[in-house]
Amino acid sequence: MKEYIQRMGRSLMLPVACLPAAALFVGVGNWIASFTGGDVVSTFLTTAGGAVLNNLGILFAIGLAFGMSRDQHGAAALAGLVGFLTPMTLLVPDAASKFLGYADAAAMQESALNTYNAFSKMNNGNVFIGILAGLLAAAMYNRFHQVKLPAALSFFSGKRLVPIVTVALMSVVSLVLLFIWPLVFGWLTAFGEAIMSLGAAGAGIYGFANRLLIPTGLHHALNNVFWFNIAGIDDIARFWQGAAYQGDPVTIAGYHAGMYQAGFFPIMMFGLPAGAFAIYKNARPERKKAIGSLMLAAGVAAFFTGVTEPLEFSFMFVAFPLYVIHAVLTGISVAIAAAMDWMAGFNFSAGFVDFILSWPLGTKPYMLIVQGLVFAVIYYFVFDFAIKKFNLMTPGREPEESDADADVASATGDEKYTILATRLYDALGGKANVVSIDSCTTRLRLVLKDANAVDTAAIKKTGVPAIKPIDKTNLQIIVGTDVPFVADEMNRIAKAAGSSPKA
């Protein structure tokens, strides 16, 4: 499971790499709009950035399906896309209302508002559905991409079968979500309403839950309770409209307009960028340049625009305990700002642009800068300590892989993989012993008839970094990032020898 999560985290790096530039486009566009009131340039920039940020679910579905598939084939990516589009089509309010017996979406909205609100969040930005579709599409690819159908259906064999199977599976998943999704959404809404009465402590609990729910996309349910007029708070509108707000007054003890927004500014502008610096500092020397560029871009995006997904998703899965720490610190920050009545608000997110725009309406907003600087120090040292103490595999800390032995390294192109694959296949016992050849990010995953029959010394002579026995029939060989090419060559050699190991 740990290896699976690590691989999942690495697969997310491709879509995550798209986010910082998109966030900056949106941030610059909003900044220009604050002076011009919205012109062609600002509209162009925000729309271009939104093309990425508003479609995170699609990006994650494609990226995960591609990265988690055995040979990173385009068919898996296509399956991820159609797998994502299936629930996005079946579970939008217009369709879901008919499945649940309503005349149309308007009737569902009138009779079951919570159910309508739940399905209204089924859009291209739904990260949870994107992750689910990507993982299931990859699993379907790994299971069915070599399946041969009867002659009459042979056109749909192999990789062409994968998107079809994925659509069928996601249709079943959609049917399950049709009944489960509104319940979960309703529970979270009720939870949000329950903690409103807790004042600053409730604001802190909300901040913690907000971050913790981001991987599921269900944080929108909580946001609706506090930011909008679902339960009578409407915090964003109350902050920006001030005395002109037309709604009913909030009766919660200690409520101040902006208290469910202000505490995010110290985290997004200061805390997370400092955490990104800690991740960079703990990367291996040879990875610092690559990780540094990613963390810098993501940190700038977080500070300037308040878009934190590029940073959060870079370590969310590969170092989940660190993400929980981040959620706790966010909750503390939101609680402190609410308790001290240090207020600021946002229209887009808690970045520098919205902070400056909200300054005239805020209450002691300068104290949020002081709080942010304190949290920057806390984030850096807490992240640095946790990464080292618990050996968390944050970006750039993946196990270092070594090359093969001298004569393999001296070969060029495909010859290198052929030589290494031949030696490994022979050392494993060849046709008589090899049952299955597969690979993950850096390892050959082998199923053998008898792991004790392997010539371990011969394998070590090839120069591979390590051999990892699993049990009597399973063995892993750490090869390095070239492992897909070695696995392909080994499968080719096995096929030529008259064996057809499962991939």
C-alpha positions as CSV (number, residue, x, y, z in Angstrom):
1,M,0.0,0.0,0.0
2,K,2.8,2.4,0.9
3,E,4.4,1.8,-2.5
4,Y,1.1,2.3,-4.2
5,I,0.6,5.7,-2.5
6,Q,4.1,6.8,-3.4
7,R,3.5,5.9,-7.0
8,M,0.2,7.7,-6.9
9,G,1.9,10.8,-5.6
10,R,4.5,10.7,-8.4
11,S,1.8,10.3,-11.0
12,L,0.2,13.5,-9.7
13,M,3.3,15.5,-10.3
14,L,2.6,15.8,-14.1
15,P,-0.8,17.5,-13.7
16,V,0.4,19.4,-10.6
17,A,3.2,20.9,-12.8
18,C,0.5,22.6,-14.9
19,L,-1.0,24.5,-12.0
20,P,1.5,27.3,-10.9
21,A,1.5,29.0,-14.3
22,A,-2.3,28.8,-14.5
23,A,-2.6,30.3,-11.0
24,L,-0.3,33.2,-11.9
25,F,-2.4,33.9,-15.0
26,V,-5.5,34.2,-12.8
27,G,-3.7,36.2,-10.2
28,V,-2.3,38.7,-12.7
29,G,-5.7,38.9,-14.4
30,N,-7.5,39.7,-11.2
31,W,-4.8,42.2,-10.2
32,I,-5.3,44.1,-13.5
33,A,-9.0,43.9,-13.2
34,S,-8.8,45.6,-9.8
35,F,-7.5,48.7,-11.5
36,T,-9.4,48.5,-14.8
37,G,-12.7,47.1,-13.7
38,G,-12.3,44.2,-16.1
39,D,-10.7,44.7,-19.5
40,V,-9.8,42.5,-22.4
41,V,-6.3,41.6,-21.0
42,S,-7.6,40.7,-17.5
43,T,-10.4,38.7,-18.9
44,F,-8.1,36.9,-21.3
45,L,-5.6,36.0,-18.5
46,T,-8.2,34.9,-16.0
47,T,-10.0,32.8,-18.6
48,A,-6.8,31.2,-19.8
49,G,-5.8,30.3,-16.2
50,G,-9.3,29.1,-15.4
51,A,-9.0,26.6,-18.3
52,V,-6.6,24.7,-16.1
53,L,-7.8,25.5,-12.6
54,N,-11.5,24.9,-13.4
55,N,-10.7,21.4,-14.8
56,L,-8.5,19.9,-12.1
57,G,-10.7,16.8,-12.1
58,I,-9.9,16.1,-15.7
59,L,-6.2,16.7,-15.3
60,F,-6.0,14.3,-12.3
61,A,-8.1,11.6,-14.1
62,I,-5.8,11.7,-17.1
63,G,-2.5,12.1,-15.2
64,L,-3.2,9.3,-12.7
65,A,-4.5,6.9,-15.3
66,F,-1.4,7.5,-17.4
67,G,1.1,7.4,-14.5
68,M,-0.4,4.4,-12.7
69,S,-0.7,2.2,-15.8
70,R,2.0,-0.4,-16.2
71,D,3.6,1.0,-19.4
72,Q,2.2,4.5,-19.2
73,H,0.2,4.1,-22.4
74,G,-2.1,6.7,-24.0
75,A,-5.0,4.2,-23.9
76,A,-4.9,4.4,-20.1
77,A,-5.1,8.2,-20.2
78,L,-8.0,8.0,-22.6
79,A,-9.7,5.6,-20.2
80,G,-9.1,8.0,-17.4
81,L,-10.8,10.8,-19.4
82,V,-13.9,8.8,-20.4
83,G,-14.0,7.3,-16.9
84,F,-14.2,10.9,-15.5
85,L,-16.8,12.1,-18.0
86,T,-19.1,9.2,-17.1
87,P,-20.1,10.4,-13.6
88,M,-19.8,14.0,-14.7
89,T,-22.6,13.3,-17.2
90,L,-24.7,10.9,-15.1
91,L,-24.6,12.9,-11.9
92,V,-25.2,16.5,-13.0
93,P,-28.5,17.9,-11.6
94,D,-30.5,17.6,-14.8
95,A,-29.7,13.8,-15.2
96,A,-29.6,12.9,-11.5
97,S,-33.0,14.5,-10.9
98,K,-34.6,12.2,-13.4
99,F,-32.9,9.1,-11.9
100,L,-34.2,10.0,-8.5
101,G,-37.8,10.5,-9.7
102,Y,-38.0,14.3,-10.0
103,A,-39.4,16.0,-13.1
104,D,-36.3,18.1,-13.6
105,A,-33.5,19.8,-11.8
106,A,-35.7,22.7,-10.7
107,A,-38.1,20.3,-9.0
108,M,-35.3,18.6,-7.2
109,Q,-34.0,22.0,-6.1
110,E,-37.4,22.9,-4.7
111,S,-38.0,19.5,-3.0
112,A,-34.5,18.4,-1.9
113,L,-32.2,21.4,-1.9
114,N,-29.3,19.5,-0.2
115,T,-29.4,16.8,-2.9
116,Y,-29.5,19.5,-5.6
117,N,-26.5,21.3,-4.0
118,A,-24.6,18.1,-3.8
119,F,-24.9,17.2,-7.5
120,S,-24.3,20.8,-8.5
121,K,-20.7,20.3,-7.5
122,M,-20.3,17.5,-10.1
123,N,-18.2,19.6,-12.5
124,N,-14.9,19.3,-14.2
125,G,-13.1,20.6,-11.1
126,N,-14.2,17.7,-8.9
127,V,-10.8,16.4,-7.7
128,F,-12.3,13.4,-5.9
129,I,-14.0,12.0,-9.0
130,G,-10.9,12.8,-11.0
131,I,-8.7,10.8,-8.6
132,L,-11.2,7.9,-8.4
133,A,-11.6,7.7,-12.2
134,G,-7.8,7.9,-12.8
135,L,-7.1,5.1,-10.3
136,L,-9.8,2.8,-11.6
137,A,-8.9,3.5,-15.2
138,A,-5.3,2.5,-14.5
139,A,-6.5,-0.7,-12.7
140,M,-8.7,-1.6,-15.7
141,Y,-5.8,-0.9,-18.1
142,N,-3.4,-3.1,-16.1
143,R,-6.0,-5.9,-16.0
144,F,-7.5,-5.8,-19.5
145,H,-5.0,-4.3,-21.9
146,Q,-3.8,-7.7,-23.1
147,V,-7.2,-9.5,-23.1
148,K,-8.1,-11.2,-26.4
149,L,-11.8,-11.3,-27.3
150,P,-13.5,-13.9,-29.7
151,A,-12.8,-13.3,-33.4
152,A,-16.1,-11.6,-34.0
153,L,-15.2,-8.9,-31.4
154,S,-11.4,-9.0,-32.0
155,F,-11.4,-5.3,-33.0
156,F,-12.2,-4.4,-29.4
157,S,-9.4,-6.6,-27.9
158,G,-6.5,-5.4,-25.9
159,K,-6.0,-1.7,-25.3
160,R,-9.3,-0.8,-27.1
161,L,-11.2,-2.8,-24.5
162,V,-9.9,-0.6,-21.6
163,P,-12.0,2.5,-22.2
164,I,-15.1,0.4,-22.7
165,V,-14.6,-1.5,-19.4
166,T,-13.8,1.7,-17.6
167,V,-17.0,3.4,-18.7
168,A,-19.0,0.3,-17.5
169,L,-17.2,0.4,-14.2
170,M,-17.7,4.1,-13.7
171,S,-21.3,3.8,-14.6
172,V,-21.7,1.4,-11.6
173,V,-19.7,3.8,-9.4
174,S,-22.0,6.6,-10.5
175,L,-25.0,4.6,-9.5
176,V,-23.5,4.1,-6.0
177,L,-22.6,7.8,-5.8
178,L,-26.2,8.7,-6.8
179,F,-27.3,7.7,-3.3
180,I,-24.1,8.2,-1.3
181,W,-23.0,11.6,-2.5
182,P,-26.0,13.6,-1.2
183,L,-25.7,11.8,2.2
184,V,-22.1,12.7,2.7
185,F,-22.7,16.2,1.4
186,G,-25.5,16.6,3.9
187,W,-23.5,15.3,6.8
188,L,-20.7,17.8,6.1
189,T,-23.2,20.6,5.8
190,A,-24.8,19.6,9.2
191,F,-21.3,19.4,10.7
192,G,-20.6,22.9,9.5
193,E,-23.8,24.2,11.0
194,A,-23.0,22.4,14.3
195,I,-19.6,24.1,14.8
196,M,-20.9,27.6,14.0
197,S,-21.9,28.1,17.6
198,L,-18.3,27.5,18.8
199,G,-17.1,30.9,17.8
200,A,-13.4,31.2,17.1
201,A,-12.8,27.5,18.0
202,G,-15.5,26.6,15.5
203,A,-13.7,28.7,12.9
204,G,-10.5,26.8,13.6
205,I,-12.3,23.4,13.3
206,Y,-13.6,24.7,10.0
207,G,-10.2,25.7,8.8
208,F,-8.8,22.2,9.7
209,A,-11.6,20.4,8.0
210,N,-11.4,22.6,4.9
211,R,-7.9,21.6,4.2
212,L,-8.4,17.9,5.1
213,L,-11.3,17.6,2.7
214,I,-9.5,19.1,-0.3
215,P,-8.5,15.7,-1.7
216,T,-12.1,14.6,-1.8
217,G,-13.5,17.8,-3.2
218,L,-16.1,17.8,-0.4
219,H,-14.6,21.0,1.2
220,H,-17.2,22.8,-1.0
221,A,-19.9,21.5,1.3
222,L,-18.3,23.2,4.3
223,N,-17.5,26.4,2.3
224,N,-21.1,26.7,1.4
225,V,-22.1,26.8,5.0
226,F,-19.6,29.5,6.1
227,W,-18.9,31.6,3.0
228,F,-22.4,31.7,1.4
229,N,-26.0,31.9,2.5
230,I,-26.7,28.3,3.1
231,A,-27.0,28.6,6.9
232,G,-27.4,32.4,7.2
233,I,-23.7,33.3,7.6
234,D,-22.8,34.4,4.0
235,D,-19.4,35.5,5.3
236,I,-17.9,36.7,2.0
237,A,-20.9,38.9,1.1
238,R,-21.1,40.3,4.6
239,F,-17.4,41.2,4.6
240,W,-17.5,43.0,1.2
241,Q,-20.8,44.7,1.6
242,G,-20.5,45.7,5.2
243,A,-23.3,47.9,6.5
244,A,-25.0,47.7,3.1
245,Y,-25.6,43.9,3.5
246,Q,-29.3,43.2,3.2
247,G,-29.5,39.8,4.9
248,D,-30.5,39.0,8.4
249,P,-27.9,39.6,11.2
250,V,-25.9,36.7,12.4
251,T,-26.8,35.7,16.0
252,I,-23.6,33.6,16.6
253,A,-21.7,34.9,19.7
254,G,-18.4,36.5,18.7
255,Y,-19.1,36.6,15.0
256,H,-17.2,39.1,12.9
257,A,-17.6,39.4,9.1
258,G,-14.5,37.7,7.6
259,M,-13.7,35.4,10.5
260,Y,-14.0,32.3,8.3
261,Q,-11.6,33.8,5.7
262,A,-9.0,35.9,7.4
263,G,-6.9,33.1,8.9
264,F,-6.2,31.6,5.5
265,F,-4.1,34.6,4.5
266,P,-1.2,33.8,6.9
267,I,-1.1,30.2,5.6
268,M,-1.4,30.8,1.9
269,M,0.8,33.8,1.7
270,F,3.5,32.8,4.2
271,G,3.1,29.4,5.8
272,L,2.9,27.2,2.7
273,P,5.7,28.9,0.8
274,A,7.9,28.4,3.9
275,G,6.9,24.8,3.9
276,A,7.8,24.6,0.2
277,F,11.3,25.9,1.1
278,A,11.6,23.2,3.7
279,I,10.7,20.6,1.1
280,Y,13.3,22.1,-1.3
281,K,16.0,22.1,1.5
282,N,15.4,18.4,2.2
283,A,15.6,17.3,-1.4
284,R,18.6,15.3,-2.5
285,P,21.4,17.5,-3.9
286,E,21.0,16.2,-7.5
287,R,17.2,16.9,-7.3
288,K,17.4,20.3,-5.7
289,K,17.3,22.2,-9.0
290,A,14.2,20.5,-10.4
291,I,12.4,20.6,-7.0
292,G,13.5,24.1,-6.4
293,S,11.9,25.4,-9.7
294,L,8.6,23.5,-8.9
295,M,8.5,24.8,-5.3
296,L,9.4,28.3,-6.3
297,A,6.6,28.5,-8.9
298,A,4.1,26.9,-6.6
299,G,5.1,29.2,-3.7
300,V,4.8,32.3,-5.8
301,A,1.4,31.2,-6.9
302,A,0.3,30.5,-3.3
303,F,1.5,33.9,-2.1
304,F,0.3,36.0,-5.0
305,T,-3.1,34.3,-5.8
306,G,-3.9,32.0,-2.9
307,V,-4.0,29.0,-5.2
308,T,-2.3,26.3,-3.1
309,E,-3.1,23.1,-5.0
310,P,0.3,23.0,-6.8
311,L,2.0,22.9,-3.4
312,E,-0.5,20.7,-1.5
313,F,-0.9,18.0,-4.1
314,S,2.9,17.8,-4.4
315,F,3.1,16.2,-1.0
316,M,-0.5,15.3,-0.1
317,F,-0.2,11.7,-1.0
318,V,3.6,11.0,-0.8
319,A,3.7,12.5,2.7
320,F,0.2,12.5,4.1
321,P,1.2,13.0,7.7
322,L,2.8,16.3,6.6
323,Y,-0.5,17.3,5.0
324,V,-2.4,16.6,8.2
325,I,0.1,18.8,10.0
326,H,-0.6,21.5,7.4
327,A,-4.4,21.1,8.1
328,V,-3.9,21.4,11.8
329,L,-1.8,24.6,11.4
330,T,-4.4,26.0,9.1
331,G,-7.1,25.4,11.7
332,I,-4.9,27.1,14.4
333,S,-4.3,30.1,12.1
334,V,-8.0,30.6,11.3
335,A,-8.9,30.3,15.0
336,I,-6.3,32.9,16.1
337,A,-7.4,35.4,13.5
338,A,-11.0,34.9,14.5
339,A,-10.3,35.2,18.2
340,M,-8.2,38.3,17.8
341,D,-10.6,40.0,15.4
342,W,-7.9,40.4,12.7
343,M,-10.1,40.5,9.6
344,A,-9.6,40.4,5.8
345,G,-11.6,38.8,3.1
346,F,-11.4,37.5,-0.4
347,N,-13.4,37.1,-3.6
348,F,-11.1,34.5,-5.2
349,S,-8.7,33.2,-2.6
350,A,-6.5,34.2,0.3
351,G,-3.6,35.6,-1.7
352,F,-1.8,38.9,-1.9
353,V,-4.1,40.4,-4.6
354,D,-7.3,39.8,-2.5
355,F,-5.4,40.9,0.7
356,I,-4.6,44.3,-0.8
357,L,-8.1,44.7,-2.2
358,S,-9.7,43.9,1.2
359,W,-7.4,46.1,3.2
360,P,-9.7,49.1,3.4
361,L,-12.5,46.9,4.7
362,G,-10.5,44.9,7.1
363,T,-9.9,45.1,10.8
364,K,-6.2,45.3,11.8
365,P,-5.2,43.5,8.5
366,Y,-1.6,44.3,9.2
367,M,-1.7,41.9,12.1
368,L,-2.3,39.1,9.6
369,I,1.1,39.9,8.1
370,V,2.7,39.5,11.6
371,Q,0.8,36.3,12.1
372,G,1.9,35.1,8.7
373,L,5.6,35.7,9.4
374,V,5.2,33.8,12.6
375,F,3.5,30.9,10.8
376,A,6.2,31.0,8.1
377,V,8.8,30.2,10.8
378,I,6.6,27.5,12.3
379,Y,5.9,25.9,8.9
380,Y,9.6,25.8,8.0
381,F,10.8,24.2,11.2
382,V,7.9,21.9,11.7
383,F,8.1,20.7,8.1
384,D,11.9,20.3,8.3
385,F,11.7,18.4,11.5
386,A,8.8,16.1,10.4
387,I,10.5,15.3,7.0
388,K,13.8,14.3,8.7
389,K,12.3,12.7,11.8
390,F,9.9,10.5,10.0
391,N,11.8,10.2,6.7
392,L,8.9,11.5,4.7
393,M,9.2,11.0,1.0
394,T,8.5,14.6,-0.1
395,P,9.4,15.6,-3.6
396,G,13.1,15.1,-4.2
397,R,13.6,12.5,-1.5
398,E,12.7,9.4,-3.4
399,P,15.3,6.6,-3.0
400,E,18.3,7.2,-5.2
401,E,18.7,4.7,-8.0
402,S,22.1,3.6,-9.3
403,D,23.0,2.5,-12.8
404,A,23.7,-1.0,-14.0
405,D,27.2,-2.5,-14.1
406,A,30.0,-1.3,-16.4
407,D,29.4,-3.3,-19.5
408,V,25.7,-2.5,-19.4
409,A,26.4,1.1,-18.9
410,S,28.8,1.2,-21.8
411,A,26.1,0.0,-24.1
412,T,24.0,2.5,-25.9
413,G,20.3,2.8,-26.7
414,D,18.2,-0.3,-26.7
415,E,21.3,-2.5,-26.5
416,K,21.8,-1.5,-22.8
417,Y,18.3,-2.7,-21.9
418,T,18.6,-5.9,-24.0
419,I,21.9,-6.9,-22.2
420,L,20.5,-6.2,-18.7
421,A,17.2,-7.9,-19.4
422,T,18.9,-11.0,-20.8
423,R,21.1,-11.3,-17.7
424,L,18.3,-10.8,-15.3
425,Y,16.0,-13.2,-17.2
426,D,18.6,-15.9,-17.2
427,A,19.5,-15.3,-13.5
428,L,15.8,-15.6,-12.6
429,G,15.7,-19.1,-14.1
430,G,14.3,-18.2,-17.5
431,K,11.3,-19.9,-19.0
432,A,11.4,-22.7,-16.4
433,N,10.9,-20.3,-13.4
434,V,9.4,-17.0,-14.6
435,V,5.6,-16.7,-14.3
436,S,5.0,-12.9,-14.5
437,I,7.1,-9.8,-15.3
438,D,5.7,-6.4,-14.3
439,S,7.2,-3.1,-13.2
440,C,6.3,0.0,-11.2
441,T,8.2,3.3,-10.9
442,T,11.7,1.8,-10.2
443,R,11.2,-1.9,-9.6
444,L,10.7,-5.1,-11.5
445,R,7.8,-7.0,-9.9
446,L,8.3,-10.7,-10.5
447,V,6.1,-13.7,-9.9
448,L,8.2,-16.9,-10.0
449,K,7.6,-20.6,-9.5
450,D,10.4,-20.8,-6.9
451,A,12.1,-17.6,-5.6
452,N,14.8,-19.8,-4.0
453,A,15.9,-21.0,-7.5
454,V,17.1,-17.4,-8.4
455,D,20.8,-16.8,-8.9
456,T,21.1,-13.8,-6.6
457,A,24.8,-13.4,-7.1
458,A,24.3,-13.1,-10.9
459,I,21.6,-10.5,-10.4
460,K,23.9,-8.5,-8.1
461,K,26.7,-8.6,-10.7
462,T,24.5,-6.7,-13.1
463,G,24.8,-3.7,-10.8
464,V,21.1,-3.3,-9.9
465,P,20.7,-1.3,-6.7
466,A,18.9,-4.0,-4.7
467,I,17.0,-7.2,-4.6
468,K,13.9,-7.5,-2.4
469,P,12.5,-11.0,-1.8
470,I,8.8,-10.9,-0.9
471,D,7.8,-14.5,-0.3
472,K,8.4,-17.9,-1.9
473,T,7.1,-16.9,-5.3
474,N,7.4,-13.1,-5.4
475,L,10.5,-11.1,-5.9
476,Q,11.3,-7.4,-6.6
477,I,14.4,-6.0,-8.3
478,I,15.1,-2.3,-8.0
479,V,16.4,-1.2,-11.4
480,G,15.8,2.5,-11.5
481,T,13.7,4.8,-13.7
482,D,14.6,2.8,-16.8
483,V,12.7,-0.2,-15.4
484,P,9.8,0.0,-18.0
485,F,12.3,-0.6,-20.9
486,V,14.0,-3.5,-19.0
487,A,10.6,-5.0,-18.3
488,D,9.6,-4.7,-22.0
489,E,12.8,-6.4,-23.1
490,M,12.4,-9.2,-20.5
491,N,8.8,-9.8,-21.8
492,R,10.1,-9.9,-25.4
493,I,12.9,-12.3,-24.4
494,A,10.3,-14.5,-22.6
495,K,8.0,-14.5,-25.6
496,A,10.9,-15.5,-27.9
497,A,11.8,-18.3,-25.6
498,G,8.2,-19.7,-25.9
499,S,7.0,-18.3,-22.6
500,S,4.2,-15.8,-22.2
501,P,4.5,-14.3,-18.7
502,K,1.6,-12.2,-17.5
503,A,2.4,-8.5,-17.6
